[in-house]
Amino acid sequence: MRDKKVLLTTQAAMIAALYVVLTLLANALGLANYAVQVRFSEALTILPFFTPAAIPGLTAGCILSNLLTGCMPLDIVFGSLATLLGAVGTYLLRKHMWAAPLSPIAANTIIVPFILAYVYRFEGSIPYFMLTVGIGELISCGILGMILLGVLNKYKNVLFTKAIG
């Protein structure tokens, strides 16, 4: 039992670290914030398909990324909530590979536009932000995430082994 906890904690920490690094990379390229967001880290939201450790890992990674990129407090809370909801949804839909990116796309497309409009006071309407955020999520989760899922699925027995005990 202890081995399994250590494995899941290690996986969560590695996923959080990857999320932060990929978000900082996208941020350095000007892709992580604003109306159209293409966070490379969002491709990792398919990881709950393989391991429940991805749920806290992605959430912690999002919190840290939002702190490090200077997001407003309400963005840190609600943006991270969107990531948490998306990750839980992916885990719940794990029996359907094609559905892996659907809940992160939906959660972010619904929640993030309100953050942009009411926290950052960007000019534009909620439907416009839903469109722009949705496009970014389709690219990040739908395209990059599914490519990542396809690659990782070939090595899932090596990368996501179950701990003995």
Backbone torsions as a table, in degrees:
resi	resn	phi	psi	omega
1	MET	NA	-41.6	-179.8
2	ARG	-63.9	-39.3	178.8
3	ASP	-60.5	-38.7	179.9
4	LYS	-66.9	-40.9	178.5
5	LYS	-63.8	-42.2	178.4
6	VAL	-62.8	-44.0	179.1
7	LEU	-60.9	-49.1	-178.2
8	LEU	-65.3	-39.0	177.7
9	THR	-65.3	-41.7	178.2
10	THR	-64.9	-44.0	177.8
11	GLN	-60.8	-45.2	-179.7
12	ALA	-60.8	-43.7	-179.8
13	ALA	-65.0	-40.6	179.1
14	MET	-67.0	-40.1	178.7
15	ILE	-65.5	-42.3	177.7
16	ALA	-60.6	-44.7	-179.9
17	ALA	-63.2	-43.6	177.8
18	LEU	-61.9	-41.9	179.9
19	TYR	-60.1	-45.2	-179.5
20	VAL	-62.8	-49.1	-178.1
21	VAL	-60.4	-45.0	-179.3
22	LEU	-67.8	-34.5	177.2
23	THR	-68.9	-42.2	178.8
24	LEU	-63.7	-35.9	176.1
25	LEU	-64.0	-48.7	178.6
26	ALA	-62.4	-37.6	178.8
27	ASN	-64.7	-41.8	178.9
28	ALA	-62.6	-29.0	178.3
29	LEU	-90.5	1.3	179.0
30	GLY	76.7	24.4	-175.8
31	LEU	-108.8	-8.6	-169.6
32	ALA	-87.8	-18.5	-175.2
33	ASN	-132.0	179.6	178.9
34	TYR	83.5	-165.5	-170.6
35	ALA	-67.8	-45.7	175.9
36	VAL	-102.6	115.2	-176.9
37	GLN	-116.0	118.3	174.0
38	VAL	-117.0	84.1	177.6
39	ARG	-87.3	118.7	177.3
40	PHE	-58.0	-32.0	-179.3
41	SER	-61.7	-25.9	179.9
42	GLU	-66.5	-20.1	174.6
43	ALA	-62.0	-27.2	-179.9
44	LEU	-70.3	-11.0	-178.6
45	THR	-67.2	-5.2	174.2
46	ILE	-84.5	-10.1	-175.2
47	LEU	-62.1	-29.1	174.6
48	PRO	-61.2	-15.7	172.3
49	PHE	-59.1	-31.8	-176.5
50	PHE	-100.4	-35.6	-173.9
51	THR	-150.6	137.3	176.2
52	PRO	-68.0	-17.4	178.1
53	ALA	-62.6	-20.3	179.8
54	ALA	-67.9	-25.6	-177.6
55	ILE	-63.6	-57.0	176.5
56	PRO	-68.7	-30.8	179.2
57	GLY	-63.0	-47.2	178.8
58	LEU	-66.0	-40.3	-179.7
59	THR	-64.9	-47.6	178.5
60	ALA	-62.9	-41.1	178.6
61	GLY	-62.1	-39.5	178.7
62	CYS	-67.2	-44.0	178.2
63	ILE	-59.0	-49.9	-179.3
64	LEU	-62.7	-42.8	179.6
65	SER	-61.6	-43.8	-179.6
66	ASN	-66.9	-35.7	175.3
67	LEU	-65.7	-46.5	-175.9
68	LEU	-70.4	-25.1	179.5
69	THR	-94.9	6.0	173.2
70	GLY	79.1	29.2	178.7
71	CYS	-70.0	155.6	177.1
72	MET	-70.1	153.6	-177.9
73	PRO	-54.1	-43.2	179.6
74	LEU	-66.4	-30.2	175.3
75	ASP	-68.7	-41.1	178.7
76	ILE	-59.8	-45.4	-178.3
77	VAL	-68.7	-56.3	-172.7
78	PHE	-78.8	-31.1	173.8
79	GLY	-64.6	-41.1	178.0
80	SER	-69.7	-34.4	175.1
81	LEU	-62.8	-40.2	177.3
82	ALA	-61.5	-42.3	178.4
83	THR	-64.9	-42.9	178.2
84	LEU	-60.8	-48.1	179.8
85	LEU	-62.2	-41.6	177.9
86	GLY	-62.7	-42.2	-179.9
87	ALA	-66.0	-43.1	177.8
88	VAL	-62.4	-42.7	178.2
89	GLY	-61.1	-42.8	177.7
90	THR	-61.2	-42.8	179.1
91	TYR	-62.7	-42.9	-179.1
92	LEU	-67.5	-27.5	-179.2
93	LEU	-98.4	16.1	-171.8
94	ARG	-63.4	-15.4	178.2
95	LYS	-78.2	-8.6	-178.7
96	HIS	-123.4	95.5	-174.7
97	MET	-52.8	-43.8	-177.0
98	TRP	-62.9	-20.7	-177.0
99	ALA	-88.5	-5.0	-174.8
100	ALA	-51.2	-43.4	-177.4
101	PRO	-86.3	-5.5	-171.9
102	LEU	-64.1	-46.7	-176.6
103	SER	-70.9	-38.1	174.8
104	PRO	-64.1	-38.4	177.7
105	ILE	-62.1	-47.9	-178.5
106	ALA	-64.3	-47.9	-177.5
107	ALA	-59.7	-46.0	-179.2
108	ASN	-72.0	-36.7	-179.9
109	THR	-67.0	-29.1	179.4
110	ILE	-86.7	-43.3	-172.2
111	ILE	-85.0	-47.5	-172.9
112	VAL	-60.2	-38.4	178.3
113	PRO	-57.1	-35.0	177.7
114	PHE	-68.6	-34.6	176.1
115	ILE	-64.5	-45.8	-179.7
116	LEU	-62.1	-41.3	-176.8
117	ALA	-76.3	-43.5	-170.8
118	TYR	-101.6	-25.7	178.4
119	VAL	-90.6	-48.7	-177.8
120	TYR	-94.3	-12.0	178.1
121	ARG	56.5	40.2	174.3
122	PHE	-64.6	145.8	176.3
123	GLU	-77.7	132.7	-178.8
124	GLY	140.6	168.0	-177.9
125	SER	-97.4	161.4	176.8
126	ILE	-57.3	-46.4	178.1
127	PRO	-59.4	-38.0	177.1
128	TYR	-62.5	-46.0	179.6
129	PHE	-66.2	-34.8	175.8
130	MET	-61.5	-40.1	177.9
131	LEU	-64.7	-49.1	-176.1
132	THR	-69.1	-42.8	178.0
133	VAL	-66.5	-41.2	178.0
134	GLY	-59.1	-40.6	177.6
135	ILE	-62.9	-46.1	178.1
136	GLY	-60.9	-39.9	179.1
137	GLU	-70.1	-37.0	175.8
138	LEU	-61.2	-40.3	177.7
139	ILE	-67.9	-51.1	-175.2
140	SER	-68.0	-53.0	-175.3
141	CYS	-88.2	-47.6	-173.8
142	GLY	-70.1	-44.0	-178.4
143	ILE	-92.8	-62.4	-177.8
144	LEU	-63.6	-40.1	179.7
145	GLY	-63.1	-42.5	179.9
146	MET	-71.4	-32.5	172.9
147	ILE	-63.1	-46.3	178.3
148	LEU	-61.1	-43.1	178.9
149	LEU	-60.2	-43.2	179.1
150	GLY	-61.7	-42.1	179.1
151	VAL	-67.9	-49.0	-177.7
152	LEU	-66.3	-31.0	-179.0
153	ASN	-61.3	-31.4	178.1
154	LYS	-67.4	-26.1	-175.6
155	TYR	-117.1	16.2	-173.7
156	LYS	-59.9	-33.1	-178.8
157	ASN	-72.1	-19.3	176.9
158	VAL	-92.8	-45.6	-175.1
159	LEU	-77.5	-33.8	-173.8
160	PHE	-122.1	48.6	179.6
161	THR	-68.2	155.3	177.3
162	LYS	-87.0	139.0	177.7
163	ALA	-71.0	145.4	177.7
164	ILE	-81.7	137.7	175.9
165	GLY	118.3	NA	NA
